[in-house]
Amino acid sequence: MSLFYAAIRPLVSRIPWWIVGILGTVIGLYPILYFVQDRNFGLLQSKSAELLSNPLWNTAFYTHIILGGFALLIGWTQFPKTFRDKYRKLHKKIGMGYVTAAFFSSLAGIYLGLHATGGIVSILGFVSLGIIWLGTTMMGWLTAKKHTYDAHEDWMIFSYAACFAAVTLRIWLPVLITLHQGEFIPAYHIVAWLCWVPNMAVAFWIVRRRKTLHTVL
């Protein structure tokens, strides 16, 4: 039994990361739906006709979903150490693609957050998420430029945790709507925070765990 466990342990330890990768890929490709069918579905159903016809809002919306989806799609590939060590140039190119996409998507997200359905509670939640995603991504980029790679990895863990809010929002929102007997607004108030605060807590745990392991080693 011990030999069997030793053999499968590396595979088992990767399962959570592959789940992140699968979910990141699926939701990263989700924006394609807005180009192959009537866009009157999902969260857009909660928007007013006036807002949906606003050119600036539409520009921000498509910038956010396209580049955010791209960041979500490629970001998870950057974390396995074996990949980074073996393909350093590719890691750098993918990283710059992620940073560029996250930069513009987060700025667009901040603007969209100012028009979030549900008023001030939703607005504060989504604007805070946009600012945190922007800030952590820029810190990740700056620490890479300074060659402080441990700090760079820490910041990018936080950045992708913020990016992953696109996934957790779509997991939590149907659950919350069900718990509120089909009421969208109270569920949206909660998900504006629940989609990213626990993600950042998990990221903090991962970063602390990395620092503990480095100290021990």
N, C-alpha and C positions, 0 to 999 in steps of 0.2 A: 504493500500500500504506500509506503514512504517513497519508493522508487517511482511509482505511478504519479504521486503528487508532485514529486520533483520534476517529472517530465512535463506535466500539464500546467505547472505553476506559472511559467512565462506567458502561456496563452490566456490563462484565467486573469492574470494581472492586466492584460490588455483589453479585456472585455469592456470596461467602462469607457475606455477611449474610443473603441470602435463604435460604441453606441453614440457617442458624441459625433463621430465622423459621419455615421449614417444619417442622424437627425440633421446635422449641419448641411449635408449634401441635399437631402430631400427639401428642406425649407429654403436652402440657397437657390434651388431651382424653382421654387414656388412662384416667383414673379412672372415666369413664363405664362402663367394662367391669365394674366392681365392682357396678354397680346393675342390669345387664341380664343377668347370668349368675351361676352359682354362683361365689362368690369363691375357691374352692379352686384357684387357679392362680397362676402367677408366684411371687413371693417368699413368698407366704403358705403355700405348700406346705412351706416349711422351718420353719414355726412349730408349736409344740405345741398340742394341743387345749385345754389349760388356759389358755394365753396368748390364744388366739383367742376364748375365752369370757369373758375379763376385761373388764368394762365400761370401766374407765379406759383400758386399752390400746386398746380399740376406738374410744373417743372420740378419743384421740390419733391413731390411724391414719387415721380419716376426716377429722379436721381437717387432718392433714398432707397427705394426697393431694388433697383437694378444693381447699384454699387454695393448696397448692404448685402444683397443676396450673393454677390460675387465674393465679398469679404468673408461671409459665412462659409461659402463653398470651399475656399482655398485655405482659410486660416487654420483649420484643425490639422492640416497636413504638416504644419511647421513645428509641432512640438516633439515628436519622437526623436530622441537624441541620435539614434543610428542614422536617421535620414539627414539631420543637420551635419553630422560629422562626415558623412560620405558624399553629400552633394552640397557643399558650401556655397558655390556660385548660384545654384538653383534656389537654395534656401534664401539667399539674398534677393534674388529677382522676385520670388514669390512674396517675400516680406515687403518689398517696395510696392508691389501690386496691392497687397493687403492694406498697407498704410495709406496709399493714395485713395483707395476705395473707401476706407473707413473715414478718412478726413472729410471727403465731400459728402458721404452718406450721413455722417454725424451732424454736420452743419445743416444739411437739409432736414434731418430729424429734429433738430432743435427748433427750426422754423415750423415744422409740422406740429410739434408738441405745443406750440403756442395756440394752435387751433384745435387741440384735442377735444374730442367729445366728452362732455361731462363736467366742464368747468374747471375751477382752480385745482381741485384734487388731482385730476388727470393731467392737467397742464404741468403742475409741479413735478409729478412723477416722470413724465416722458421728457420734459426739458432737462431734468436732473440726469436722466439716463444719457441723453445726447451729450451733455457737458462731460460726464464721466467717461463716456466712450472716446470722445475727442481728446480729453486730457490724458488718459492712460495711454492712448495710441501715440500721441506726440511725445510723451515721456519715453515710451518704448523706442521710438525712432531716435530721439536725442541720445539715449544711453547706448544705442548701437553705434551711433556716430562717434561717441567718446570711447568705444571699445570696452565699456563696462558691461560685459555680457551677462553676468549673473543678474544685475539690476534690469538689464534689457529683457531677459526671460521673465522676470517677475512682473514687469509692467505689461508685457504682452499677454501674460496669463490673465491679468485683470482686464485688458482690452478685449480679449476674445470672450471672456465671461460676460462683458457688457454686450458684445455683438450677439452672443447666444441668447439674449433676451428675446430675439425674434422667434426662437424655438420655444422657449418656456412660456411665452405669451400664448402661443397657439395650443399649448398643452393645458395651461391653467384656465384660459377664458371659457371654454365649453363647460368645464367643471364648475366654475363659479356661477355661470349663467344658470346651470341646473340647480345649484344650491340656492339661488335666489329666485326659484320658480319662473325662470324665463326672463327675468328683468335684466336688461343689458347695462344700464347706467351704474347701479351699485357694483355689479361685477367688474365693470371697466374701471371704476375708481380703485378697486383693490388690485386688479391686474397691472395697473400703471406702475405700481410699486413691487408687486409680487413677482413680476416677470424678470426683475433684475437684482433686487436686494439679496435674495438667497444665492443668486449666482455669484455675487461679489463676496458673500460670506464663504462660499466654497472655494473661490479663488484665494481668499485670505488664508484659509486652512491649507491649501496646496502650497502656497508660498512659505508659510511658517514651517510646514513639514519639510520642504526643500532645505530651508536654512538649518533646521535641526539635523537633517541627514548630513549636510556639509560640515556642520560642527563636529559630529561624531566621527566622520571620516577624516 
